[in-house]
Amino acid sequence: MASLKYEFVYPVDKALLALKEALVDTRAFEGCNAIDVYYEEKTNTFTLIEDWASLENYETYLQWRIDTGIADILNPLLVGGWDGVVSSVKRLGIPKGI
């Protein structure tokens, strides 16, 4: 599991469209079990909680995003650009039914 935050520099409706389009490929990527998207109006921030079959699948996905130019696309759109996204990633480990 991983969580990450996005803060877009443009209105939330455009941010939602951008995320919706990008997440089609993410959800189809091998090992992606689920992605939940949360929006915090007060901070204008999206938080994504992603469930991956393995850390290896997630790392492969991140590398694919880098190789296909996601940084070039996101840098002008996000506060902190791609580096801000990467620095916000929290690897949560495996859920325990406690």
C-alpha positions in Angstrom: 0.0 0.0 0.0 1.1 3.5 -0.7 -0.2 7.0 -0.2 0.8 10.2 -2.0 -0.4 13.7 -2.2 -1.1 16.1 -5.2 -1.7 19.8 -5.0 -2.7 21.1 -8.4 -2.0 24.7 -9.4 -5.3 25.0 -11.3 -9.0 24.5 -10.4 -10.2 21.3 -8.8 -12.5 20.4 -11.7 -9.6 20.3 -14.1 -7.5 18.4 -11.6 -10.2 15.8 -11.4 -10.2 15.3 -15.1 -6.4 15.0 -15.2 -6.4 12.4 -12.4 -9.3 10.5 -14.0 -7.5 10.2 -17.3 -4.1 9.2 -15.7 -5.6 6.7 -13.3 -7.0 4.6 -16.1 -3.5 3.5 -17.0 -2.5 3.1 -13.3 -5.5 0.9 -12.5 -4.7 -1.3 -15.6 -1.1 -1.7 -14.6 0.0 -5.1 -13.5 -0.3 -5.5 -9.7 -2.6 -2.6 -9.1 -5.4 -3.8 -6.9 -7.2 -0.5 -6.2 -6.8 3.3 -5.9 -8.9 5.5 -3.7 -8.8 9.2 -4.3 -9.6 11.7 -1.5 -9.9 15.5 -1.9 -9.3 17.9 1.0 -10.9 21.2 0.1 -9.3 23.2 2.9 -5.8 22.4 1.5 -6.7 21.9 -2.1 -4.9 18.6 -1.9 -5.7 15.1 -3.4 -4.5 12.1 -1.5 -4.3 8.8 -3.3 -4.3 5.5 -1.4 -3.0 2.8 -3.7 -3.2 -1.0 -3.1 -0.5 -3.0 -5.0 0.0 -6.8 -5.1 3.6 -6.2 -4.2 6.2 -3.5 -3.6 8.0 -4.8 -6.7 4.8 -4.1 -8.8 4.6 -0.6 -7.4 8.3 0.2 -8.0 7.9 -1.1 -11.6 4.9 1.1 -12.0 6.7 4.2 -10.7 9.7 3.5 -13.0 7.3 3.1 -16.0 5.7 6.5 -15.1 9.2 8.1 -15.0 10.2 6.4 -18.3 7.1 7.6 -20.1 7.6 11.3 -19.1 5.2 11.8 -16.3 7.5 14.4 -14.7 7.4 16.5 -17.9 3.6 16.4 -17.8 3.1 17.1 -14.1 5.8 19.6 -13.3 3.8 22.6 -14.6 0.5 21.3 -13.1 1.4 20.5 -9.5 2.8 22.4 -6.6 6.2 20.9 -6.2 6.0 19.1 -9.6 6.9 15.5 -9.9 9.5 15.7 -7.2 6.8 16.9 -4.8 4.8 13.8 -5.6 7.7 11.4 -5.2 8.7 13.0 -1.8 5.1 12.5 -0.6 5.0 8.8 -1.3 4.6 6.7 1.9 5.0 3.0 1.5 2.5 1.7 4.1 3.3 -2.0 4.0 0.8 -4.8 4.2 -2.5 -4.3 5.9 -3.1 -6.4 9.0 -6.6 -7.3 10.1 -6.2 -6.2 13.7 
